[in-house]
Amino acid sequence: MMGRPMATTPTPVELTNAQARRIALGAQGFAERRPTGAVDRRHGRRLLDRVGVVQIDSVNVVVRSQELPLFARLGHHRRDLIPKLTEAGDLFEYWAHEASHVPVALHPLLRWRMADAREGRGTWGGVAAIARDEPALVASVLAQVAERGPITTSMIEGGGERGEGMWGWSPGKRALEYLFWSGLVTARRGANFERWYDLPERMLPAAALDPPTPDPLDAKRDLLVLAARSHGVGTARDLADYFRLNVPESRALLAGLVDDGRLVPAEVRGWKDRAFLHPDARRPNTPRGRALLSPFDSLVWERDRTERIWGFRYRIEIYTPAAQRVHGYYVLPFLLDGDLVARVDLKADRAASTLLVRGAFAEARVHDDPAQLGRVAEELAGELGELARFLALDGVEVVPHGDLAPALAATGADHP
């Protein structure tokens, strides 16, 4: 009797690093021009569907980080676009990459993480411990949310006092965060970035809650495919990182996704590890245009991948002592025509209504061509001016720090 034919492993697609770069830019929305007309919810939905997740961060030295990926891709838009998308039931907040705005269609795919939290798996120590050590407090906090929600941490009764330091959460706050991680409550951001907690059925749309819960492994497979769609091409570690999945488990799942034809194996010249290509990934021509990227933009948040594709070593230095910082406190990469060519340390000086450039640095290869250096400075000056207007600031000021600062100042960038 003939046995079942053995499955054949597809031949990997061969790509140059330049092709992988163009694929990545296209997948992330940087292969097309920004909208020229009014930007509305349709643009926002399309962008969130493309990138899959927008990371949230509390640092407000320029603007809340979640606004920058939208500005980088859409340009000027309503500052309340994300809240409007959330209120309309297009987005919800959850731990997807880190704390993130996520399309509601992904809610079923993240329920395994909520279930893990309820079982004491996958949560960080203090949050996991509160459910084990103080179940009565957790039950009390949930009851208060059910009775009085939406509520903030400060409205919790019997939640205890907060501890010392930035992360010195009170027991009540830890209980709320456990409930949020476990999916028993959800939250939206208020005007001052605070979370307002409520029951999911009162805050989330039916489109999030009604679909059935998939098997955890099926959900993780779907998340890896979505990661590949948003990255275009990436290694197992790249794709697992997108939704913070376990890397060894993801490697096994990716092999099955290749066998099923949902992903295509690829060999990228210069990459040590096997890559995976989304079947719908486009290979656009070299993109034109410019953008300042949040430190938490999904194009660059996997730092090893950023260095592998662009030769751009990038580390955020917020928690580095000032004397040890190389480029500054809040440094944004500058993307020009598909290449990461510079970085700027920015601060929105709201009292002076000025976008302050505390440092500007060009990549070494830019200095090899004086004409290129001048163009980078001109384009960066233009983008800084656009960002200042978006933030309703009157102008840009360039501090003479960094090898790009003289050329940037010479453009007149620091005039209103």
C-alpha positions as CSV (number, residue, x, y, z in Angstrom):
1,M,0.0,0.0,0.0
2,M,1.2,3.4,-0.9
3,G,1.9,5.7,2.1
4,R,0.8,9.3,2.4
5,P,3.1,11.5,0.3
6,M,5.6,13.3,2.4
7,A,5.2,17.1,2.6
8,T,7.9,19.0,0.7
9,T,9.4,22.0,2.3
10,P,9.0,25.1,0.1
11,T,12.1,26.5,-1.4
12,P,13.0,29.7,0.4
13,V,12.6,33.0,-1.4
14,E,15.9,34.7,-1.7
15,L,16.0,38.4,-0.9
16,T,18.7,41.0,-0.6
17,N,18.7,43.2,2.5
18,A,17.6,46.1,0.4
19,Q,14.5,44.1,-0.8
20,A,13.8,43.1,2.8
21,R,14.0,46.8,3.8
22,R,11.5,47.9,1.1
23,I,9.2,45.1,2.1
24,A,9.3,46.2,5.8
25,L,8.7,49.8,4.9
26,G,5.7,48.8,2.7
27,A,4.2,46.6,5.4
28,Q,4.4,49.4,7.9
29,G,2.8,52.1,5.7
30,F,5.9,54.0,4.6
31,A,5.8,53.1,0.9
32,E,3.1,55.6,0.2
33,R,2.5,59.3,0.6
34,R,0.7,60.8,3.5
35,P,-2.9,61.8,2.9
36,T,-3.3,65.2,1.3
37,G,-6.8,65.9,2.6
38,A,-8.5,65.7,5.9
39,V,-7.6,62.6,8.0
40,D,-10.6,60.8,9.5
41,R,-11.4,57.6,11.3
42,R,-11.2,55.6,8.0
43,H,-7.5,56.5,7.8
44,G,-7.0,55.6,11.4
45,R,-8.7,52.2,11.0
46,R,-6.7,51.4,8.0
47,L,-3.4,52.3,9.7
48,L,-4.3,50.3,12.8
49,D,-5.3,47.3,10.7
50,R,-1.9,47.6,8.9
51,V,0.4,47.9,11.9
52,G,-1.9,45.7,14.2
53,V,-0.9,47.4,17.4
54,V,0.2,50.9,18.6
55,Q,2.3,50.9,21.8
56,I,1.3,53.2,24.6
57,D,3.9,55.0,26.7
58,S,3.5,57.5,29.5
59,V,6.5,59.6,28.7
60,N,5.3,63.0,27.5
61,V,8.5,64.9,26.9
62,V,7.5,65.5,23.3
63,V,4.0,64.0,23.1
64,R,2.5,60.7,24.3
65,S,4.3,58.1,22.2
66,Q,1.1,56.7,20.7
67,E,0.4,59.9,18.7
68,L,3.8,59.8,16.9
69,P,3.2,56.6,14.8
70,L,0.0,58.2,13.5
71,F,1.7,61.5,12.7
72,A,4.6,59.6,11.0
73,R,2.3,57.9,8.6
74,L,-0.7,60.2,8.3
75,G,0.7,63.7,9.0
76,H,-1.6,66.3,10.5
77,H,-4.7,64.8,12.0
78,R,-7.1,65.4,14.9
79,R,-5.2,65.0,18.2
80,D,-8.1,63.0,19.6
81,L,-8.1,60.4,16.7
82,I,-7.2,57.5,18.9
83,P,-9.8,58.3,21.6
84,K,-12.4,58.7,18.9
85,L,-11.5,55.3,17.4
86,T,-11.8,53.8,20.9
87,E,-15.1,55.5,21.7
88,A,-16.4,54.2,18.3
89,G,-15.5,50.6,19.2
90,D,-12.6,50.3,16.7
91,L,-9.9,50.0,19.3
92,F,-9.4,48.7,22.8
93,E,-6.4,48.7,25.2
94,Y,-4.6,45.6,26.3
95,W,-1.1,44.1,26.7
96,A,-0.4,43.1,23.1
97,H,3.2,44.2,22.6
98,E,3.4,46.2,25.7
99,A,0.4,48.3,26.8
100,S,-1.1,48.9,23.4
101,H,-4.1,50.2,21.4
102,V,-5.3,47.2,19.4
103,P,-8.1,46.7,16.8
104,V,-11.1,45.0,18.5
105,A,-10.8,42.1,16.0
106,L,-7.8,40.9,17.9
107,H,-9.6,40.5,21.2
108,P,-10.4,36.8,20.7
109,L,-6.7,36.2,19.8
110,L,-5.5,37.6,23.1
111,R,-7.9,35.8,25.4
112,W,-5.4,33.0,26.0
113,R,-3.2,35.7,27.7
114,M,-6.1,36.8,29.8
115,A,-6.7,33.1,30.8
116,D,-3.0,32.7,31.6
117,A,-3.3,35.7,33.9
118,R,-6.2,34.2,35.7
119,E,-4.2,31.0,36.2
120,G,-1.2,32.9,37.5
121,R,0.9,32.4,34.4
122,G,2.5,35.1,32.3
123,T,2.0,38.0,34.7
124,W,4.8,40.0,36.4
125,G,5.4,39.1,40.0
126,G,3.6,41.9,41.9
127,V,0.5,41.6,39.8
128,A,0.3,37.8,40.0
129,A,0.9,37.8,43.7
130,I,-2.1,40.1,44.5
131,A,-4.6,37.5,43.3
132,R,-2.9,34.7,45.3
133,D,-2.2,36.7,48.5
134,E,-5.2,39.0,48.7
135,P,-8.1,37.4,46.9
136,A,-10.6,39.3,49.1
137,L,-9.2,42.6,48.0
138,V,-9.3,41.5,44.3
139,A,-12.9,40.5,44.7
140,S,-13.7,43.8,46.5
141,V,-12.1,45.8,43.7
142,L,-14.0,43.9,41.0
143,A,-17.3,44.4,42.9
144,Q,-16.6,48.1,43.0
145,V,-15.9,48.3,39.3
146,A,-19.1,46.3,38.7
147,E,-21.1,48.6,40.9
148,R,-19.6,52.0,40.2
149,G,-17.6,51.7,37.0
150,P,-16.1,53.4,35.1
151,I,-13.7,54.3,38.0
152,T,-10.1,55.3,38.4
153,T,-7.5,53.9,40.8
154,S,-8.0,56.9,43.1
155,M,-11.7,56.0,43.5
156,I,-11.0,52.5,44.9
157,E,-12.1,52.1,48.5
158,G,-9.9,50.1,50.8
159,G,-7.1,49.9,48.3
160,G,-4.4,50.9,50.7
161,E,-1.5,53.3,50.3
162,R,0.9,53.4,47.4
163,G,4.5,52.6,48.1
164,E,7.7,54.6,47.3
165,G,9.0,55.3,43.8
166,M,7.5,55.6,40.3
167,W,6.1,52.1,40.4
168,G,5.1,52.1,44.1
169,W,1.6,50.9,43.3
170,S,-1.0,50.6,46.1
171,P,-2.6,47.1,46.6
172,G,-5.8,48.4,45.0
173,K,-3.9,49.5,41.9
174,R,-2.2,46.1,41.7
175,A,-5.6,44.5,42.0
176,L,-7.0,46.6,39.2
177,E,-4.0,45.8,37.0
178,Y,-4.4,42.1,37.6
179,L,-8.1,42.3,36.7
180,F,-7.2,44.3,33.6
181,W,-4.5,41.7,32.5
182,S,-6.9,38.9,33.2
183,G,-9.6,40.5,31.0
184,L,-12.1,40.7,33.9
185,V,-12.1,44.5,33.5
186,T,-11.0,46.7,30.7
187,A,-10.0,50.3,30.5
188,R,-9.9,53.5,28.5
189,R,-7.7,56.5,28.9
190,G,-9.0,59.8,30.4
191,A,-8.0,63.3,29.5
192,N,-4.9,63.2,31.8
193,F,-3.8,59.7,30.5
194,E,-5.3,58.0,33.5
195,R,-7.1,54.6,33.1
196,W,-10.8,54.4,33.7
197,Y,-11.8,50.8,34.4
198,D,-15.1,49.1,33.7
199,L,-16.5,45.7,32.9
200,P,-15.8,44.6,29.4
201,E,-19.5,44.2,28.5
202,R,-20.1,47.9,29.3
203,M,-17.0,49.3,27.6
204,L,-16.2,47.0,24.6
205,P,-18.3,46.5,21.5
206,A,-20.0,43.2,20.6
207,A,-17.4,42.9,17.8
208,A,-14.8,42.3,20.5
209,L,-16.7,40.0,22.8
210,D,-19.1,38.0,20.7
211,P,-16.7,36.0,18.5
212,P,-15.8,32.6,20.0
213,T,-12.5,32.0,21.8
214,P,-10.0,30.1,19.6
215,D,-7.7,27.4,20.8
216,P,-4.6,29.1,22.3
217,L,-2.3,27.6,19.7
218,D,-4.6,28.6,16.9
219,A,-4.7,32.2,18.3
220,K,-0.9,32.3,18.5
221,R,-0.6,31.1,14.9
222,D,-2.9,33.9,13.8
223,L,-0.9,36.4,15.8
224,L,2.3,35.2,14.1
225,V,0.7,35.6,10.7
226,L,-0.5,39.1,11.6
227,A,3.0,39.9,12.8
228,A,4.4,38.8,9.5
229,R,1.8,40.9,7.6
230,S,2.8,44.0,9.7
231,H,6.5,43.3,9.5
232,G,6.4,42.1,5.9
233,V,9.4,39.8,6.5
234,G,11.1,38.8,9.8
235,T,12.9,36.1,11.7
236,A,11.2,33.9,14.3
237,R,12.4,36.2,17.0
238,D,11.1,39.3,15.1
239,L,7.7,37.9,14.6
240,A,7.3,36.5,18.1
241,D,8.3,39.8,19.6
242,Y,5.5,41.7,17.8
243,F,2.9,40.3,20.2
244,R,5.3,39.2,22.9
245,L,5.0,35.5,22.2
246,N,7.3,32.8,23.4
247,V,10.2,32.4,20.9
248,P,10.8,28.6,21.1
249,E,7.1,27.9,20.9
250,S,6.8,30.3,18.0
251,R,9.5,28.5,16.0
252,A,7.5,25.3,16.0
253,L,4.3,27.2,15.1
254,L,6.0,29.0,12.2
255,A,7.2,25.7,10.7
256,G,3.6,24.6,10.6
257,L,2.5,27.9,9.1
258,V,5.0,27.4,6.3
259,D,3.7,23.9,5.7
260,D,0.1,25.3,5.5
261,G,1.1,28.0,3.0
262,R,0.3,30.8,5.4
263,L,3.9,32.0,5.4
264,V,6.7,31.7,3.0
265,P,10.3,30.8,4.0
266,A,12.9,33.3,3.0
267,E,16.7,33.7,3.1
268,V,17.8,37.3,3.4
269,R,21.4,38.0,2.4
270,G,23.4,38.9,5.4
271,W,20.8,37.6,7.9
272,K,22.0,34.8,10.1
273,D,18.6,33.3,10.8
274,R,15.9,32.0,8.5
275,A,13.2,34.6,7.7
276,F,9.5,34.3,7.1
277,L,7.7,36.3,4.4
278,H,4.0,37.1,4.4
279,P,2.5,35.9,1.1
280,D,0.8,39.3,0.4
281,A,4.0,41.3,1.1
282,R,4.7,43.8,-1.6
283,R,8.2,44.9,-2.7
284,P,7.7,48.6,-3.4
285,N,10.2,50.8,-5.1
286,T,12.4,52.8,-2.7
287,P,9.9,54.9,-0.7
288,R,10.1,58.6,-0.8
289,G,9.2,60.9,2.0
290,R,10.3,61.6,5.6
291,A,9.1,60.8,9.2
292,L,10.3,61.2,12.7
293,L,9.7,57.9,14.6
294,S,8.7,57.3,18.1
295,P,11.2,55.2,20.1
296,F,8.3,52.8,20.4
297,D,7.2,52.8,16.7
298,S,6.6,49.2,15.4
299,L,9.0,49.8,12.5
300,V,12.0,50.1,14.9
301,W,10.9,48.6,18.3
302,E,12.8,45.4,17.8
303,R,16.3,46.9,18.0
304,D,18.3,44.0,16.6
305,R,16.0,43.9,13.6
306,T,16.5,47.6,13.1
307,E,20.2,47.2,13.2
308,R,20.1,44.2,10.9
309,I,18.0,46.0,8.2
310,W,19.2,49.6,8.4
311,G,22.6,49.3,10.0
312,F,21.1,51.7,12.6
313,R,22.1,50.9,16.2
314,Y,19.3,52.4,18.4
315,R,18.9,52.3,22.2
316,I,16.5,54.4,24.2
317,E,18.4,56.2,27.0
318,I,15.6,57.4,29.2
319,Y,16.8,55.3,32.1
320,T,20.5,55.9,31.5
321,P,22.2,58.4,33.8
322,A,22.5,61.7,32.0
323,A,26.3,61.7,32.0
324,Q,26.4,58.3,30.3
325,R,23.9,59.1,27.5
326,V,25.3,59.0,23.9
327,H,22.5,60.8,22.1
328,G,20.1,62.1,24.7
329,Y,17.0,61.5,26.8
330,Y,14.2,61.1,24.2
331,V,15.7,60.4,20.8
332,L,13.7,60.0,17.6
333,P,15.1,58.3,14.5
334,F,14.7,60.2,11.3
335,L,13.5,58.2,8.3
336,L,14.3,59.7,4.9
337,D,13.5,58.0,1.6
338,G,13.4,54.6,3.3
339,D,16.7,55.0,5.2
340,L,17.4,55.8,8.8
341,V,19.8,58.7,8.4
342,A,19.8,60.7,11.6
343,R,18.4,61.0,15.1
344,V,17.3,63.9,17.2
345,D,16.8,64.4,21.0
346,L,13.6,66.4,21.3
347,K,11.6,68.1,24.0
348,A,8.4,70.1,23.7
349,D,9.0,73.2,25.8
350,R,5.4,74.1,26.3
351,A,6.1,77.1,28.4
352,A,8.1,78.7,25.6
353,S,5.9,77.2,22.9
354,T,9.0,75.7,21.3
355,L,10.1,72.3,20.0
356,L,13.5,72.1,21.4
357,V,16.2,70.1,19.5
358,R,18.6,69.2,22.3
359,G,20.8,67.2,20.0
360,A,21.0,66.2,16.3
361,F,23.2,63.5,15.0
362,A,23.7,62.2,11.4
363,E,24.7,58.6,10.6
364,A,28.3,58.3,9.6
365,R,27.5,57.4,6.0
366,V,25.6,60.7,5.6
367,H,28.9,62.7,6.4
368,D,30.6,61.0,3.4
369,D,28.5,63.2,1.0
370,P,28.3,66.9,1.8
371,A,25.3,67.2,-0.5
372,Q,23.5,64.4,1.3
373,L,24.3,66.0,4.7
374,G,22.7,69.3,3.5
375,R,19.6,67.5,2.2
376,V,19.2,65.5,5.5
377,A,19.4,68.8,7.4
378,E,16.8,70.5,5.1
379,E,14.4,67.6,5.2
380,L,14.8,67.2,9.0
381,A,14.2,70.9,9.4
382,G,11.0,70.6,7.4
383,E,9.7,67.7,9.4
384,L,10.5,69.4,12.7
385,G,8.5,72.4,11.6
386,E,5.6,70.1,10.7
387,L,5.8,68.4,14.1
388,A,5.9,71.7,15.9
389,R,2.8,72.9,14.1
390,F,1.1,69.6,14.9
391,L,1.8,70.1,18.5
392,A,0.6,73.7,18.3
393,L,4.1,75.1,19.2
394,D,5.3,78.4,17.7
395,G,8.7,77.3,16.5
396,V,11.8,75.1,16.7
397,E,15.0,75.8,18.6
398,V,18.2,74.0,17.8
399,V,20.8,73.6,20.6
400,P,24.4,73.4,19.3
401,H,24.9,69.8,20.3
402,G,25.6,66.9,17.9
403,D,27.3,66.6,14.5
404,L,24.2,67.5,12.6
405,A,23.2,70.5,14.7
406,P,25.3,73.1,12.8
407,A,23.8,72.1,9.4
408,L,20.3,71.9,10.9
409,A,20.6,75.4,12.5
410,A,22.0,76.7,9.2
411,T,18.7,75.8,7.5
412,G,16.9,78.3,9.6
413,A,15.0,75.5,11.4
414,D,15.2,77.4,14.7
415,H,13.1,80.3,13.4
416,P,9.4,80.5,14.1
